[in-house]
């Protein structure tokens, strides 16, 4: 099955939040009361019940103010850190190359929350589960495009085969010129959500220029955890060798206790 990519052209986004609402409706996510922090962005950040968020950003440019809108959500990494650290297998790859989550086996350990370089997964205390966008897996399996792409009125969100979407992204960057760039396809592992940015990545809030897995996660996953498993294996192996050489350890028979005659 061909890998799929969601292409987000921020230059066409008007901040209507149609994608945000469509995500809520399709995934039947409950509403949650939020507070006004002096911005049109609402809620203030991604939440366990909000997997898609339009970020509103004001940028001062000489004598004028410019709005930057960006749809935020799971990037669906090809070599996803969340999948690597998930101990229960709840986070997994799909046939489309995306990352889905099976909540029935999620144990709420929050390892994925710590590992994600894009700060995407969100934990819910009530259910003791982690939630994030699954790129509308149920729709993809029914040969439908994601709800956010379906609802977008300006064509800022499109969805299709990976090669076609990447080609389209670079053609759009060439058309825009200036500081426009493609974000996501050149990372070490690549992502299945790609941006066409009008500005340099560092200009956008909550969008890392060089996303990387936290060093503490790398140390635990690649060094400490294998060593702990090796140590545990050594104990088991030593016990097995002792059993082969000396047989099972039996309780002392009467009259053979230590020190007895």
N, C-alpha and C positions, 0 to 999 in steps of 0.2 A: 504494500500500500504506500502511495506517495506521501512524503512528509508534507504537512500543512504549515502555513505561517499566517499570522495575523499582522497586517501592516497598518501602522498608525501614523498618518501624516498630520502632524500637529499644525501645519500651516493652514489646514482646512478646517480645524476645529473652532467652533464658535462658543464653546462652553455651555451648550444647551442642556447637557446632562441627560440626553435621551438614552445614551448607552448605559448610564448609571441606573436609570429607572428600569430599562429593559432587563438588565442583569438581575435586579431585585425581583421583578415579576416572574421571569422564567424560572429562577431558582427558589421561588417562594420564600424569600428571606424576610423575616419580620422587621418592622420599623423600630427605631430606637430614638428616644429623645436626646437631642444634642443641644449644645449651647452656642450662642453667637460670639465669635471671637474677633469681630470686626472685619470679616472677610466673606465674600460670596461663596467660598468653598464650604460645603456642608455634606457630610460630617467633616470634622477637622482632619481625620485620617482614615485609612482603611480600618475596618472592624471585622469581627467574626461574622457579622451579618451584612457587611458591605465589601464585596470582592472587587468592585470596580468603582473608581473615584476620579472625578475630574478635578485636577488641581488648578487653582486660580493663583496666578503670580503676577504681581505688579513690578515692572522693571523701569527704573528711571533712566532715560536716555537723553542727555543734554537738557533741553528745555521742554521735553514732552514725556508723557507717561505711556508705557506700552504694556498691554496684557499678554501674558503667555498662558495658554491652556495646554494641559497634558493629561491624557487618560492614563491612570496608574492601575496596575494590577500585576498578576503573576506573569513572569517573562517566559516560563516554560523552557527552561534551559535544557540543552541536549545532554549535558553531563551535570545533572542537577545535584547540588550539595544537599538539598532536603531529602532526596531519595537515598543518597549515600549514607546519611546519618540516621535515617528512620529505622529503629530496631524491630518494628513489628511488620514492616512491609506495607503499611497503610498507604504511603506515598509510592507511586509506581508510574512507569512509562506506559503510554497507550500505543496503539498501532499507528496513530497519527504523529507520533513523536512528541506529544504533549505530556504533561505531568498531571495525573489525577490522584485523588485521595479516596481511600475506602474507609469511611468513618466507623464502620462496624469493627475494625481491628485497630483503630487509632487508640493509643493508651494515654494520650495527653502528656507525654514526656517533655514536649516543647523543644526537642533537639533541633527540629527543622526551623523553629523560630530563631534560634541562635545561629544556625548555619547559613541561612539565606543571605546572600550579598545584597539583595534588593529590599530586604526588610518587608516581606510580603505576608507570610502566614500569620494568622491571628488566633489566639487561644480564648476559649470561652470557659469560664469557671463553672457555669451551671451544668454544661454537658460534659466537661472535662475532655474536650476534643479541640482539634485545631482545624481551621477552615481557610480556604483560599479558592481562587478561580480554577476551574478545571477545563476552561475553554469550551464550555457547553458540550461536554462529552456526549450527553444524551442526544443532543441535536446533531453532532457530527456522525454518530452512529445511525441516525435517521436520514443521512445525506442532506442535512441542513447546515447553514452557516451559523456561527455564534450569534446570540441574541443581540449583542452590542453592535456587531457589524450590520445586522439586519435593520436595526433601528436608526443608525446614523443617517441624518438627512443631508449631510454635505459630502459624503464619500470620504470622510477622514479615516474611516475604519474599513478596510477591505480584507478579504480572506481568500486564500487559494493555495495552489501548489507552491512549494518553497522556492524553486528556481524562478518561477514566474513572478512571485512577489518581490524577490530580491532584485530582479531585473527592473521591475516597475519602480522600486525605491530609488535606485541609482539614476534612472531616467528623470525622476521628479527632482532629485537633488541638483542635477545638471540644469534643469529648468529654473529652479529657484536661485541658484548661484549664491554668492556671498559666503556666509559661514554655514550654510546648510550642509548637513551630513547624514549618513545612515548610521544608526546606532543599534548594535546587537549582533550583527552577522559576523563581525570580526573578532569577537571575544574568543578565548581559548576553546570553548566548547560550542559557542553559538547559541542562539535562542530561537524560539518559535514565535516570539513577538518581536517585531522590528519597528523602530521609529524612523521617520523622516523628520529631523529636527531643523528648525530655522536658525537656531543659535547653536553655539558650541555646547556640548553636554554639560560643562561645568556651570553654565548659566542657569540651568534648570534645577530647582530645589528637589531634594529626595531622589535624584538620579545620579548615581555614582559614575564618575568619568572612567574609572578603572575598577569595576566591581571585583571583589575577591572574597573568598571564604575567610572568616576570622581565624587568626593564627592558632588560637586556643582550640578551635574545632579540629584543625589539621593535626595538631600535636596529639589530641585525644584519639582521633580516628585512625591516624596512620602510624602512631608510635606507641602511646600508652596502652590503648586497647589491645593491639596485637600482642604486646608484651605480657599483659595480664592474662590473655588467653593462653599464651605459651607457658606461663608459670602454672596456670591451672592444669594444662595438659601434662606438664612435668610431674605434678603431684599425682595425677591419675596414672601416668605411665609408671612412676616409681611404685605405686601400690600394686599395679598389675605384675611387675617384675618380682616383687616380694611374694606375691601369691604363687607365681610359677615356681620360684625357688624353695619356698618354705611352706607352701600350702596355706590353707585358711587358719586364721588365729582362733584357737578354741579356748573356752574358759578352763581354768585350772581344775583338775580333778581333786577330790578330797584327799588330803595328805600330801598334795604336791604344791601347796601354796608356797609363795616365796618365803624362804627362811624355815620351812617346815622340814621334818626328817622322817 
